[in-house]
Amino acid sequence: MALSRRTFNEQKRYETVIYKENTTPADFEMVEFQDIIRTEREALAKALITDGFLGDGFRVVGLGLANAVEVLSGTGFSFGKRTILPDSNHGLISGQHIFNMGIATPVTARVDLVYIDIFADTVNSTMDPDIEDPLLGPTADRERMRYVFRISEGSATVPTLPVGHVGMRMALVTRRAGDPLVNAADIEDVRPLASLNQQFKPKNLIVVSPSGGDFNDPMDALNSITTASASNPFTILVMPGVYTVSAALVFDQPYVSMIGTDPDACSILVNTAGISAADVSADHIVIKNLKIGFALGSGSHSATIRTTGAFNLVLENLVVSEDFYNENATNSFRGLDFASGGAVSVRRCRVFAQNTTTSAAVIVGPTATVTIDDTEVTAAVSDAMNHSNGGVLVVRRSRFLSTRVILTSAGTLTARDSTWRLQVLKAFGTMVGSTVVLTSSVTFEATDCVIDGATQRADMTDTTALWTNVVMNCQFYTSGGGTSRYRNCEFHGLDINGTVSDLDHCLLTGTSAWAIAGTSQEALVLRGGTGSRVTGCRTSPGVTNAILVLASSPFIKDCHLTQASDGSRAIHVNLASNPVIDNCLFQPLVPYTFGFGLIHITDTVSVVTLVHSHLEGNSGGHPTYFVNAGSVGSKLKKGRNTGTSGALYNAATVTVVTSVELN
């Protein structure tokens, strides 16, 4: 069956085909309509995009195969036509396309060229039965862009091809006499990379590329900028490749953006020991979509990225020194250093640091304002974060892992949906001591966060904590000034020493390993000061002794306190304390046969006020007394308390001062 004639003529400038009403269009008219659309589309693509490949698309890789290479999947453009791999003629095996070169092992050494031959051909229903309707039979063929991988033996140029064919160079392959294997080192990538035609490039766009760009060194691109300003910004576009430089990237012109296409494909590595990878010395700098760090084997370094003054900086979608971190356990380097200040935004980054025991992966200086979003920080034998007094830090949806101090903060800190965790990393164990240090009369506001110091401790001094839905998975010591509020939080051992605190619907948990005060392993210690409130809180089933009150006058209301062992104490009062206990439920979880009281008063100076509370006995045994004392003359104020068993108090040791009612 003959095919339709092709009537399209670009010189006539027809833009569409207008069909007449109540008539059937001829097949050649429909073909012309399609040719008009295709020609306009290809003309636009040719005007915008130079011939070449995107990123790693169609890159040839040596895998040690015999007379064969791998070709990476991706996209290319030729005369406005798009070429893709894989396609129906070039499939993938285990995620890769293997091109068998179809030639014998070379007898003598030579260099071969791998190239792609691109051409159009027509497909009929015999070639592809899917295009034929089983009832109507063959009604139309298809035209497609096809390509074939070919070898030009002993030549670096594409040979003369038939009319209508276009050849594009892909790789030079060094062949050794008598050796069939093609290894990675034998391949030289010579693909042209697709890019915007010059006339369509945005103003002041500089392209860095291994080939075909304005520069092949990102430092040269930075040095070429001398007139950047708010009204004349510059953008450096970094194409895929590994760029090894001998000096730090210096951003000393304002309003400059360095943007890669993909951090997994665009690497900038410094190979000189003892220096940083990037120094920011100007305002309004953006570094984005890059892997930036240090070359393997280059020794120890300072910070990967640092500000040298109070500059505005955006770091987005960066991988910071990951390969250098993974190389060994001896490399020493920091991650992000904002000790000199600045207004910094860190977004969607992965940051690494190692062997900097006197420093941290992220440093926030006293004049810095830093926002960290969706970022992961990993610090081995290095603190995760050091936040100086005066600095302002906002952390959202981020994670910090360290073998040492996971958080040091003396500045204003706001955190949302983030985690700090003490963790074994690589071959490094975790430190012993305080892994969280919060100081300096500032505010730490946290919501939906986890602070996990494992078996170590956290310290907070002269700081106001405003926490909601926070899990503090380590011993937590607070002292000094500040007025803290905890809502729906979970504590694994909490010691409040003088800090006025409000605990609302918190879970108090822990085991015998949490030895906060003395040897009694209380879940909560309240000592010193007045005004603290414990409202609607509960103890976990594993808690032995719930609350210790020392020289303090807290208000404990609506709490559910359980005891997990025979003879344990729900509330222990000592050192002239005056707690008020209102509407609480006391519930032993095991048979209780000891004569101790669930509320135990050690001295004769303390006065316990107990009202509207209830002791729930246990079928296997119950406390003899609700309230008992270690010394004769301990004082109790009581009112409307109930119990299923046992006496309210031991009359031999406890003196009822008065009966009271509390609203």
ZAVEX-461824 format. One record per residue (C-alpha): residue in three letters; x, y, z. Coordinates in steps of 0.05 Angstrom, whole numbers, padded with zeros to 5 digits, always signed. Layout:
AlaXYZ/...
This chain:
Met+00000+00000+00000/Ala+00029+00067-00020/Leu+00041+00120+00033/Ser+00011+00189+00032/Arg+00049+00242-00006/Arg+00086+00295+00035/Thr+00062+00364+00016/Phe+00092+00404+00072/Asn+00138+00461+00050/Glu+00167+00503+00105/Gln+00180+00562+00057/Lys+00105+00571+00047/Arg+00098+00587+00122/Tyr+00033+00548+00131/Glu+00016+00547+00206/Thr-00042+00499+00206/Val-00091+00460+00163/Ile-00163+00483+00164/Tyr-00212+00427+00147/Lys-00276+00443+00107/Glu-00343+00428+00139/Asn-00378+00364+00118/Thr-00319+00338+00080/Thr-00269+00283+00095/Pro-00197+00308+00099/Ala-00148+00273+00053/Asp-00093+00232+00086/Phe-00038+00278+00059/Glu-00072+00337+00093/Met-00070+00303+00160/Val+00004+00286+00149/Glu+00018+00359+00131/Phe-00016+00382+00194/Gln+00029+00337+00235/Asp+00091+00360+00197/Ile+00073+00433+00212/Ile+00069+00419+00287/Arg+00133+00377+00287/Thr+00173+00429+00248/Glu+00153+00485+00294/Arg+00170+00444+00355/Glu+00238+00424+00328/Ala+00253+00495+00306/Leu+00240+00520+00376/Ala+00283+00465+00407/Lys+00340+00480+00358/Ala+00336+00554+00374/Leu+00338+00542+00449/Ile+00383+00481+00459/Thr+00450+00464+00428/Asp+00461+00393+00403/Gly+00487+00348+00458/Phe+00470+00307+00519/Leu+00440+00324+00587/Gly+00481+00309+00648/Asp+00508+00237+00648/Gly+00460+00216+00592/Phe+00493+00170+00541/Arg+00560+00173+00578/Val+00604+00114+00561/Val+00634+00076+00621/Gly+00685+00021+00623/Leu+00667-00038+00667/Gly+00723-00086+00651/Leu+00681-00122+00598/Ala+00711-00156+00537/Asn+00703-00112+00476/Ala+00642-00079+00507/Val+00624-00016+00545/Glu+00565+00010+00586/Val+00524+00068+00563/Leu+00487+00107+00617/Ser+00413+00122+00608/Gly+00391+00193+00595/Thr+00371+00244+00542/Gly+00404+00278+00483/Phe+00384+00329+00430/Ser+00403+00331+00357/Phe+00374+00384+00310/Gly+00317+00394+00358/Lys+00300+00320+00360/Arg+00302+00284+00427/Thr+00339+00219+00437/Ile+00328+00175+00498/Leu+00360+00114+00529/Pro+00330+00064+00541/Asp+00283+00056+00483/Ser+00251-00003+00448/Asn+00316-00019+00411/His+00364-00006+00469/Gly+00341-00038+00534/Leu+00373-00041+00602/Ile+00402-00102+00637/Ser+00408-00092+00712/Gly+00399-00018+00702/Gln+00450-00010+00647/His+00457-00015+00572/Ile+00515-00057+00547/Phe+00542-00039+00478/Asn+00579-00098+00448/Met+00627-00064+00400/Gly+00626-00122+00352/Ile+00700-00120+00338/Ala+00757-00168+00353/Thr+00809-00157+00406/Pro+00860-00107+00376/Val+00925-00135+00352/Thr+00961-00069+00361/Ala+00947-00012+00409/Arg+00900+00042+00383/Val+00846+00092+00402/Asp+00775+00078+00378/Leu+00716+00126+00376/Val+00648+00107+00402/Tyr+00595+00150+00368/Ile+00520+00151+00359/Asp+00489+00148+00289/Ile+00421+00184+00290/Phe+00371+00179+00233/Ala+00297+00175+00216/Asp+00264+00112+00190/Thr+00193+00088+00176/Val+00160+00031+00215/Asn+00104-00010+00184/Ser+00057-00060+00215/Thr+00102-00118+00196/Met+00157-00087+00238/Asp+00110-00068+00294/Pro+00043-00106+00295/Asp+00017-00060+00351/Ile+00004-00004+00301/Glu-00046-00045+00260/Asp-00120-00049+00277/Pro-00140-00123+00273/Leu-00206-00105+00239/Leu-00184-00049+00192/Gly-00117-00077+00174/Pro-00057-00032+00160/Thr-00079+00041+00154/Ala-00017+00080+00172/Asp+00057+00074+00184/Arg+00100+00109+00236/Glu+00162+00153+00230/Arg+00212+00151+00286/Met+00281+00177+00306/Arg+00328+00119+00311/Tyr+00400+00114+00334/Val+00454+00061+00332/Phe+00518+00059+00372/Arg+00579+00049+00327/Ile+00654+00044+00330/Ser+00705+00080+00288/Glu+00768+00039+00295/Gly+00833+00076+00303/Ser+00800+00144+00291/Ala+00777+00202+00334/Thr+00728+00229+00283/Val+00659+00208+00259/Pro+00663+00177+00189/Thr+00622+00202+00131/Leu+00550+00178+00141/Pro+00493+00168+00092/Val+00448+00228+00075/Gly+00399+00241+00132/His+00444+00211+00185/Val+00477+00252+00240/Gly+00536+00227+00280/Met+00555+00251+00350/Arg+00619+00233+00386/Met+00611+00198+00453/Ala+00678+00170+00478/Leu+00750+00155+00459/Val+00770+00085+00480/Thr+00843+00067+00490/Arg+00854-00004+00467/Arg+00915-00046+00485/Ala+00945-00098+00440/Gly+00919-00167+00456/Asp+00874-00142+00513/Pro+00799-00148+00502/Leu+00780-00113+00567/Val+00756-00041+00569/Asn+00766-00010+00638/Ala+00743+00055+00668/Ala+00810+00088+00658/Asp+00808+00071+00584/Ile+00748+00118+00571/Glu+00753+00192+00554/Asp+00685+00225+00553/Val+00679+00270+00491/Arg+00604+00279+00489/Pro+00579+00349+00473/Leu+00534+00373+00530/Ala+00468+00405+00512/Ser+00460+00476+00537/Leu+00420+00539+00522/Asn+00440+00575+00460/Gln+00480+00637+00478/Gln+00426+00687+00456/Phe+00376+00655+00504/Lys+00421+00651+00565/Pro+00397+00694+00623/Lys+00435+00758+00636/Asn+00502+00745+00669/Leu+00496+00669+00665/Ile+00565+00636+00667/Val+00568+00561+00650/Val+00622+00517+00681/Ser+00629+00451+00645/Pro+00684+00400+00632/Ser+00674+00417+00559/Gly+00633+00468+00520/Gly+00622+00518+00577/Asp+00649+00587+00590/Phe+00698+00559+00640/Asn+00720+00490+00662/Asp+00742+00514+00731/Pro+00691+00542+00780/Met+00744+00588+00812/Asp+00759+00619+00744/Ala+00684+00632+00737/Leu+00683+00667+00804/Asn+00745+00708+00788/Ser+00713+00732+00723/Ile+00658+00769+00761/Thr+00677+00840+00779/Thr+00613+00881+00771/Ala+00560+00842+00809/Ser+00508+00882+00848/Ala+00435+00881+00868/Ser+00416+00908+00799/Asn+00468+00865+00764/Pro+00468+00795+00795/Phe+00508+00736+00767/Thr+00492+00662+00763/Ile+00545+00608+00754/Leu+00514+00544+00727/Val+00557+00483+00743/Met+00546+00426+00694/Pro+00558+00353+00715/Gly+00630+00335+00728/Val+00683+00330+00782/Tyr+00721+00396+00790/Thr+00785+00390+00831/Val+00814+00456+00853/Ser+00875+00475+00894/Ala+00846+00534+00931/Ala+00782+00551+00967/Leu+00725+00580+00927/Val+00723+00653+00947/Phe+00656+00689+00940/Asp+00679+00761+00946/Gln+00629+00793+00899/Pro+00557+00804+00923/Tyr+00494+00777+00890/Val+00528+00715+00861/Ser+00494+00647+00856/Met+00532+00582+00842/Ile+00482+00529+00822/Gly+00495+00457+00801/Thr+00447+00413+00763/Asp+00449+00357+00815/Pro+00492+00347+00877/Asp+00504+00274+00859/Ala+00532+00295+00791/Cys+00567+00361+00806/Ser+00627+00357+00853/Ile+00676+00412+00873/Leu+00734+00385+00913/Val+00793+00421+00944/Asn+00858+00382+00944/Thr+00902+00427+00987/Ala+00907+00410+01061/Gly+00890+00458+01117/Ile+00841+00504+01082/Ser+00766+00510+01074/Ala+00728+00491+01011/Ala+00689+00556+01005/Asp+00697+00624+01038/Val+00638+00672+01035/Ser+00662+00743+01039/Ala+00605+00781+01006/Asp+00530+00791+01014/His+00473+00754+00981/Ile+00509+00691+00960/Val+00472+00627+00939/Ile+00506+00559+00934/Lys+00459+00505+00910/Asn+00454+00434+00881/Leu+00528+00416+00891/Lys+00572+00365+00926/Ile+00626+00408+00958/Gly+00683+00384+01001/Phe+00754+00358+00998/Ala+00791+00311+00952/Leu+00807+00242+00979/Gly+00877+00236+01008/Ser+00884+00312+01016/Gly+00896+00311+01092/Ser+00860+00351+01145/His+00822+00415+01133/Ser+00784+00470+01168/Ala+00710+00484+01155/Thr+00681+00461+01089/Ile+00639+00525+01081/Arg+00648+00586+01125/Thr+00629+00659+01128/Thr+00684+00710+01141/Gly+00635+00764+01164/Ala+00562+00782+01173/Phe+00539+00764+01103/Asn+00473+00738+01075/Leu+00481+00667+01050/Val+00435+00612+01024/Leu+00459+00540+01022/Glu+00410+00493+00989/Asn+00411+00420+00968/Leu+00485+00411+00983/Val+00525+00349+01002/Val+00581+00375+01047/Ser+00644+00331+01052/Glu+00608+00264+01051/Asp+00660+00227+01010/Phe+00716+00256+01052/Tyr+00680+00232+01115/Asn+00670+00163+01086/Glu+00744+00156+01065/Asn+00772+00138+01133/Ala+00770+00151+01207/Thr+00828+00200+01210/Asn+00807+00258+01166/Ser+00795+00321+01207/Phe+00747+00376+01183/Arg+00688+00418+01204/Gly+00622+00426+01166/Leu+00590+00495+01166/Asp+00624+00552+01204/Phe+00584+00616+01216/Ala+00625+00639+01276/Ser+00636+00706+01241/Gly+00561+00718+01237/Gly+00514+00728+01179/Ala+00442+00715+01161/Val+00445+00644+01135/Ser+00392+00596+01108/Val+00411+00522+01104/Arg+00360+00480+01065/Arg+00359+00406+01046/Cys+00433+00394+01059/Arg+00474+00335+01084/Val+00531+00360+01127/Phe+00590+00319+01154/Ala+00647+00332+01203/Gln+00699+00289+01237/Asn+00755+00291+01289/Thr+00744+00364+01311/Thr+00738+00353+01386/Thr+00743+00427+01402/Ser+00693+00448+01350/Ala+00628+00426+01317/Ala+00597+00406+01251/Val+00554+00469+01251/Ile+00578+00532+01287/Val+00530+00590+01299/Gly+00568+00653+01322/Pro+00544+00707+01370/Thr+00521+00753+01314/Ala+00494+00700+01268/Thr+00421+00687+01250/Val+00415+00618+01221/Thr+00356+00578+01196/Ile+00365+00503+01183/Asp+00310+00465+01146/Asp+00305+00392+01123/Thr+00379+00381+01136/Glu+00419+00322+01165/Val+00484+00333+01204/Thr+00532+00276+01220/Ala+00591+00288+01266/Ala+00640+00234+01286/Val+00687+00252+01344/Ser+00659+00322+01335/Asp+00602+00361+01367/Ala+00540+00365+01324/Met+00523+00438+01338/Asn+00553+00497+01376/His+00507+00557+01384/Ser+00539+00618+01417/Asn+00507+00668+01463/Gly+00474+00723+01422/Gly+00463+00679+01361/Val+00393+00664+01336/Leu+00380+00594+01310/Val+00317+00564+01279/Val+00316+00489+01264/Arg+00260+00454+01227/Arg+00252+00381+01204/Ser+00326+00366+01213/Arg+00368+00312+01245/Phe+00434+00316+01282/Leu+00477+00255+01297/Ser+00541+00257+01338/Thr+00587+00214+01380/Arg+00600+00274+01425/Val+00559+00334+01447/Ile+00496+00334+01405/Leu+00476+00405+01423/Thr+00510+00465+01456/Ser+00466+00526+01457/Ala+00475+00593+01492/Gly+00432+00633+01443/Thr+00359+00637+01426/Leu+00338+00571+01395/Thr+00272+00551+01362/Ala+00263+00479+01339/Arg+00207+00442+01303/Asp+00202+00369+01285/Ser+00276+00356+01294/Thr+00321+00304+01327/Trp+00388+00307+01363/Arg+00417+00238+01377/Leu+00480+00211+01410/Gln+00500+00152+01367/Val+00558+00106+01350/Leu+00585+00126+01282/Lys+00635+00086+01241/Ala+00686+00058+01290/Phe+00675+00113+01341/Gly+00640+00101+01407/Thr+00600+00154+01444/Met+00628+00201+01497/Val+00614+00199+01571/Gly+00585+00261+01604/Ser+00539+00317+01586/Thr+00517+00312+01513/Val+00470+00371+01515/Val+00490+00439+01545/Leu+00439+00495+01547/Thr+00460+00560+01582/Ser+00460+00636+01585/Ser+00390+00662+01603/Val+00359+00652+01535/Thr+00297+00616+01509/Phe+00296+00547+01477/Glu+00228+00536+01445/Ala+00217+00465+01418/Thr+00157+00429+01387/Asp+00154+00356+01364/Cys+00228+00343+01376/Val+00270+00286+01403/Ile+00334+00297+01444/Asp+00367+00229+01453/Gly+00429+00229+01496/Ala+00427+00154+01505/Thr+00456+00136+01574/Gln+00487+00205+01584/Arg+00458+00270+01611/Ala+00433+00338+01588/Asp+00445+00403+01627/Met+00405+00467+01624/Thr+00426+00529+01665/Asp+00392+00597+01668/Thr+00350+00580+01608/Thr+00275+00583+01594/Ala+00250+00521+01559/Leu+00183+00525+01524/Trp+00172+00454+01500/Thr+00112+00418+01469/Asn+00113+00344+01450/Val+00187+00336+01464/Val+00220+00270+01482/Met+00282+00279+01526/Asn+00312+00210+01523/Cys+00367+00220+01575/Gln+00376+00248+01645/Phe+00358+00322+01644/Tyr+00385+00371+01696/Thr+00359+00442+01700/Ser+00384+00495+01747/Gly+00388+00570+01759/Gly+00340+00622+01732/Gly+00288+00618+01678/Thr+00215+00598+01677/Ser+00203+00535+01637/Arg+00140+00504+01609/Tyr+00134+00431+01586/Arg+00071+00407+01551/Asn+00059+00334+01533/Cys+00133+00319+01539/Glu+00168+00254+01558/Phe+00226+00254+01607/His+00273+00197+01624/Gly+00295+00227+01690/Leu+00283+00302+01704/Asp+00319+00342+01758/Ile+00292+00413+01768/Asn+00338+00452+01814/Gly+00311+00522+01829/Thr+00283+00534+01759/Val+00209+00552+01762/Ser+00177+00499+01717/Asp+00107+00481+01694/Leu+00098+00408+01674/Asp+00031+00395+01639/His+00010+00325+01619/Cys+00080+00298+01615/Leu+00104+00226+01619/Leu+00156+00213+01673/Thr+00194+00150+01657/Gly+00261+00116+01668/Thr+00292+00055+01700/Ser+00341+00042+01756/Ala+00397+00065+01709/Trp+00372+00137+01716/Ala+00405+00154+01782/Ile+00387+00227+01787/Ala+00390+00241+01862/Gly+00421+00195+01912/Thr+00405+00122+01901/Ser+00330+00125+01895/Gln+00325+00135+01819/Glu+00266+00183+01822/Ala+00234+00200+01755/Leu+00225+00273+01776/Val+00265+00314+01826/Leu+00239+00382+01849/Arg+00287+00420+01892/Gly+00294+00492+01912/Gly+00248+00548+01896/Thr+00173+00558+01895/Gly+00120+00562+01841/Ser+00133+00499+01802/Arg+00071+00461+01779/Val+00062+00388+01759/Thr-00006+00380+01728/Gly-00038+00320+01693/Cys+00027+00281+01691/Arg+00036+00207+01697/Thr+00092+00158+01710/Ser+00108+00100+01664/Pro+00096+00029+01690/Gly+00171+00018+01700/Val+00183+00075+01748/Thr+00204+00055+01819/Asn+00202+00121+01856/Ala+00163+00177+01822/Ile+00176+00245+01853/Leu+00228+00272+01902/Val+00214+00340+01933/Leu+00274+00374+01967/Ala+00270+00444+01997/Ser+00215+00460+01948/Ser+00141+00480+01949/Pro+00111+00452+01884/Phe+00037+00445+01867/Ile+00022+00373+01843/Lys-00047+00365+01814/Asp-00087+00314+01773/Cys-00028+00266+01767/His-00029+00190+01761/Leu+00031+00161+01799/Thr+00045+00086+01796/Gln+00096+00045+01834/Ala+00131-00013+01802/Ser+00163-00046+01862/Asp+00143-00067+01932/Gly+00158-00010+01980/Ser+00172+00044+01929/Arg+00150+00115+01942/Ala+00106+00157+01897/Ile+00127+00222+01930/His+00187+00231+01977/Val+00189+00297+02015/Asn+00250+00325+02053/Leu+00289+00388+02072/Ala+00234+00435+02093/Ser+00190+00425+02032/Asn+00117+00446+02028/Pro+00085+00409+01970/Val+00010+00414+01955/Ile-00018+00349+01926/Asp-00088+00356+01897/Asn-00133+00306+01862/Cys-00079+00255+01847/Leu-00086+00180+01838/Phe-00035+00134+01871/Gln-00033+00064+01845/Pro+00016+00007+01862/Leu+00024-00040+01803/Val+00052-00098+01844/Pro+00032-00129+01911/Tyr+00052-00079+01964/Thr+00069-00109+02032/Phe+00119-00061+02061/Gly+00098-00012+02116/Phe+00123+00049+02078/Gly+00074+00102+02056/Leu+00065+00121+01983/Ile+00079+00191+02007/His+00140+00191+02052/Ile+00162+00251+02094/Thr+00234+00247+02119/Asp+00240+00309+02164/Thr+00195+00344+02215/Val+00200+00412+02182/Ser+00165+00396+02117/Val+00090+00404+02112/Val+00051+00362+02062/Thr-00018+00385+02039/Leu-00058+00325+02012/Val-00129+00336+01987/His-00180+00303+01940/Ser-00131+00246+01925/His-00142+00171+01921/Leu-00101+00110+01938/Glu-00119+00050+01895/Gly-00098-00014+01931/Asn-00072-00077+01899/Ser-00105-00146+01907/Gly-00039-00177+01925/Gly-00026-00129+01982/His-00030-00055+01997/Pro+00009-00001+02032/Thr-00004+00002+02107/Tyr-00007+00078+02102/Phe-00022+00129+02049/Val+00026+00178+02085/Asn+00083+00156+02130/Ala+00144+00191+02159/Gly+00214+00174+02179/Ser+00213+00220+02240/Val+00161+00230+02293/Gly+00125+00297+02285/Ser+00122+00303+02209/Lys+00065+00348+02188/Leu+00005+00336+02144/Lys-00053+00379+02121/Lys-00109+00336+02094/Gly-00178+00340+02063/Arg-00227+00293+02027/Asn-00178+00237+02009/Thr-00201+00166+01995/Gly-00171+00098+01989/Thr-00190+00026+01977/Ser-00146+00000+02033/Gly-00096+00021+02086/Ala-00097+00080+02133/Leu-00091+00152+02109/Tyr-00030+00165+02153/Asn+00013+00134+02207/Ala-00010+00169+02270/Ala+00053+00149+02306/Thr+00098+00191+02261/Val+00052+00240+02225/Thr+00018+00299+02258/Val-00044+00327+02224/Val-00037+00402+02228/Thr-00106+00418+02201/Ser-00159+00394+02154/Val-00164+00437+02091/Glu-00206+00444+02028/Leu-00177+00468+01962/Asn-00219+00495+01905/
